[in-house]
Amino acid sequence: MSEDRPDWEREGRDWPHRDASRFVEACGLRWHVQEMGPADAPVLLLVHGTGAATHSWRGLMPALAGRFRVIAPDLPGHGFTDPLPAGRLSLPGMASALADLTTQLGVHPAVAVGHSAGAAILARTCLDGRLAPRLLVALNGALKPFPGLASILFPSMARMLFLNRMTPKIFAWTADRAAVQRLIQGTGSRLDPAGLDLYRRLFQKPAHVAGALGMMANWNLDALDRELPRLAVRTLLVVGSDDKAIAPDTAFAVRDRLPDARVELMRGLGHLAHEEAPEHVAAAIVAEVEAIGLLAESRPN
């Protein structure tokens, strides 16, 4: 393995829930996947956002595993999963790869939970008919384009940085504990030292940084935004009131364009609300699942 990539025996030596990890071959990639919970329970799929990995679910996974078979992959180019080829680095490309992984695993998620860009990937996969969950949960979901000029500048800047091979290395060289703490605090969230250290480990590997930059460089939410009104799946939009990465008002605007959606506002939490208060977020997900009768349907007579 390249020194630029996170190594499972080094960066993953004490990875959260390491005993739940395995590696799976799908769509030409080697994926890192974690699984937890009863094999006969409804499947709940967790999809992290840009720059994160399965560690982002270290508190939420066990909080949900008592009721669900929880499956969480590292997205392509993130954590310990292989990167996608440049030609497939797009929202539809990422969505297709994720769908191929679920096919390889032989699962049909009843609940799909995505954080930030992960929510966009899941929405795209549902719109493309590759996944058909009963409930879609967007945790501070990145479901709308950046407003105004930012919609042009941000992807262009990410593309320029991605194309410069030195950028990931420079970022990795400067990713000490203080820099990572500033980055996380800039999202409106406050993580404990263990959580910050996990991000630091990843950000110090140029290939992980390149995976995040490549994802942002090829991100186009315009088509998704146009098609959102035909997203028929029931949707829960969980939003932290202190989110500085995605304006909380965005969730309410998205709700008004969806056929069946509601917003759950979590006061005092930021963009990484599920890492700050996993039990609180888990309770909101379980309550919504119970409201649609999914858990009752899955119980034996």
VENTA-V709622 format. One record per residue. RES is the residue in one small letter. SS is DSSP state (@ for helix, = for strand, . for the rest). NEAR is the number of other ideal C-beta (glycine too) atoms within 12 Angstrom. D_CENTER is the distance of its C-alpha to the mean C-alpha in Angstrom with 2 decimals. Layout:
BEGIN
res={RES,RES}
ss={SS,SS}
near={NEAR,NEAR}
d_center={D_CENTER,D_CENTER}
END
This chain:
BEGIN
res={m,s,e,d,r,p,d,w,e,r,e,g,r,d,w,p,h,r,d,a,s,r,f,v,e,a,c,g,l,r,w,h,v,q,e,m,g,p,a,d,a,p,v,l,l,l,v,h,g,t,g,a,a,t,h,s,w,r,g,l,m,p,a,l,a,g,r,f,r,v,i,a,p,d,l,p,g,h,g,f,t,d,p,l,p,a,g,r,l,s,l,p,g,m,a,s,a,l,a,d,l,t,t,q,l,g,v,h,p,a,v,a,v,g,h,s,a,g,a,a,i,l,a,r,t,c,l,d,g,r,l,a,p,r,l,l,v,a,l,n,g,a,l,k,p,f,p,g,l,a,s,i,l,f,p,s,m,a,r,m,l,f,l,n,r,m,t,p,k,i,f,a,w,t,a,d,r,a,a,v,q,r,l,i,q,g,t,g,s,r,l,d,p,a,g,l,d,l,y,r,r,l,f,q,k,p,a,h,v,a,g,a,l,g,m,m,a,n,w,n,l,d,a,l,d,r,e,l,p,r,l,a,v,r,t,l,l,v,v,g,s,d,d,k,a,i,a,p,d,t,a,f,a,v,r,d,r,l,p,d,a,r,v,e,l,m,r,g,l,g,h,l,a,h,e,e,a,p,e,h,v,a,a,a,i,v,a,e,v,e,a,i,g,l,l,a,e,s,r,p,n}
ss={.,.,.,.,.,.,.,.,.,.,.,.,.,.,.,.,.,@,@,@,=,=,=,=,=,=,.,.,=,=,=,=,=,=,=,=,.,.,.,.,.,.,=,=,=,=,=,.,.,.,.,.,.,@,@,@,@,.,.,@,@,@,@,@,.,.,.,.,=,=,=,=,=,.,.,.,.,.,.,.,.,.,.,.,.,@,@,@,.,.,@,@,@,@,@,@,@,@,@,@,@,@,@,@,@,.,.,.,.,.,=,=,=,=,=,.,@,@,@,@,@,@,@,@,@,@,@,.,.,.,.,.,.,.,=,=,=,=,=,.,.,.,.,.,.,.,.,.,.,@,@,@,@,@,@,@,@,@,@,@,@,@,@,.,@,@,@,@,@,@,@,@,@,.,.,.,@,@,@,@,@,@,@,@,@,.,.,.,.,.,.,.,@,@,@,@,@,@,@,@,@,@,@,.,.,@,@,@,@,@,@,@,@,@,@,@,@,.,.,.,.,@,@,@,@,@,@,@,@,@,.,.,.,=,=,=,=,=,=,=,.,.,.,.,.,.,.,.,@,@,@,@,@,@,@,.,.,.,.,.,=,=,=,=,=,=,.,.,.,.,.,.,@,@,@,@,.,@,@,@,@,@,@,@,@,@,@,@,@,@,@,.,.,@,@,@,@,@,.,.,.}
near={16,14,14,24,32,40,22,25,12,16,31,30,15,18,32,30,30,20,13,26,30,23,22,27,17,27,28,18,32,24,37,41,36,40,33,33,28,19,15,12,28,36,37,45,48,53,54,47,44,43,42,45,45,41,44,48,47,33,29,41,38,24,29,38,30,18,31,41,31,39,43,52,49,48,48,44,45,47,46,41,42,32,38,33,18,19,11,25,33,30,40,28,31,47,39,29,39,49,34,27,40,34,19,22,26,14,32,21,41,34,43,49,50,49,48,45,43,44,46,48,49,47,48,40,37,38,31,26,15,28,35,25,37,33,42,48,49,50,54,50,50,41,48,32,28,26,17,9,12,17,18,16,16,25,28,20,21,32,24,17,24,30,19,19,18,17,25,35,23,19,32,29,17,20,30,19,22,13,21,29,23,17,30,34,22,18,32,29,37,24,34,18,14,18,29,28,25,38,43,32,32,45,41,31,36,32,34,44,42,39,43,42,38,38,42,37,29,31,39,30,35,18,20,36,28,16,22,35,20,19,37,21,30,29,40,40,45,46,43,40,27,27,36,21,32,41,25,31,18,33,37,21,23,38,30,18,24,32,17,21,33,27,29,34,24,35,17,17,32,32,41,46,47,51,41,33,28,34,21,26,37,34,21,35,43,30,21,33,35,22,19,27,16,27,25,14,15,23,14,8,5}
d_center={24.55,24.56,24.80,22.16,19.43,18.22,20.74,20.07,23.52,23.29,19.89,18.88,22.26,21.17,17.42,16.29,17.27,18.61,20.89,18.11,17.04,18.40,18.28,18.38,19.84,18.51,19.16,20.83,18.07,17.98,14.65,13.91,13.09,13.62,15.45,17.16,19.50,22.45,22.64,24.27,21.88,19.65,16.47,13.19,10.06,6.81,3.66,1.72,3.26,6.79,9.00,7.28,7.66,8.63,10.78,8.35,9.31,12.93,14.37,12.55,13.05,16.82,17.12,16.07,17.69,21.13,20.62,18.05,17.46,13.90,12.18,9.12,9.11,8.59,7.85,11.31,12.80,10.48,11.97,14.50,13.67,16.13,15.56,16.23,19.68,20.05,21.16,17.95,15.64,14.85,12.67,15.03,15.18,11.52,11.69,14.96,13.96,11.34,14.22,16.63,14.89,15.17,18.72,19.52,18.44,20.54,18.23,17.94,15.22,16.97,13.95,10.45,7.91,4.76,4.15,6.09,5.98,3.49,6.51,8.84,8.25,9.01,11.79,13.18,13.35,15.16,17.41,18.32,19.39,17.41,15.77,17.72,16.21,18.48,15.85,12.64,10.98,9.26,8.63,10.11,9.05,10.07,12.39,15.58,17.05,18.11,21.56,24.76,25.36,21.94,20.57,22.94,23.03,19.41,18.55,22.09,21.85,18.67,20.59,23.63,21.91,20.20,23.64,25.33,25.02,26.02,23.21,20.65,23.62,24.80,21.47,21.31,24.97,24.44,21.33,23.40,22.61,23.96,22.00,18.64,19.80,20.74,17.43,15.57,18.46,18.19,15.05,17.28,15.98,18.19,17.14,19.73,21.13,19.41,15.91,17.14,18.70,15.63,14.11,17.69,18.00,15.17,16.34,19.81,19.09,19.69,17.91,14.50,15.42,16.62,13.43,11.65,14.88,15.30,12.09,13.26,16.80,16.40,14.29,16.52,15.60,19.29,19.54,16.59,18.23,21.54,20.45,18.55,21.85,22.01,18.73,20.80,18.36,18.58,15.80,15.16,13.96,13.42,14.25,15.51,18.96,18.80,15.68,17.08,14.27,14.26,17.56,17.54,20.12,17.70,16.47,20.15,20.86,18.16,19.55,22.99,22.16,20.63,23.09,21.79,19.48,19.82,18.41,18.10,18.85,18.36,20.98,20.96,17.22,15.16,11.75,10.57,12.53,10.89,12.03,15.30,16.31,14.52,17.71,17.90,14.49,15.34,18.70,17.48,15.48,18.57,20.91,19.39,19.47,23.04,23.95,23.43,25.34,22.89,23.64,27.33,27.32,25.93,28.61,31.70,34.95}
END
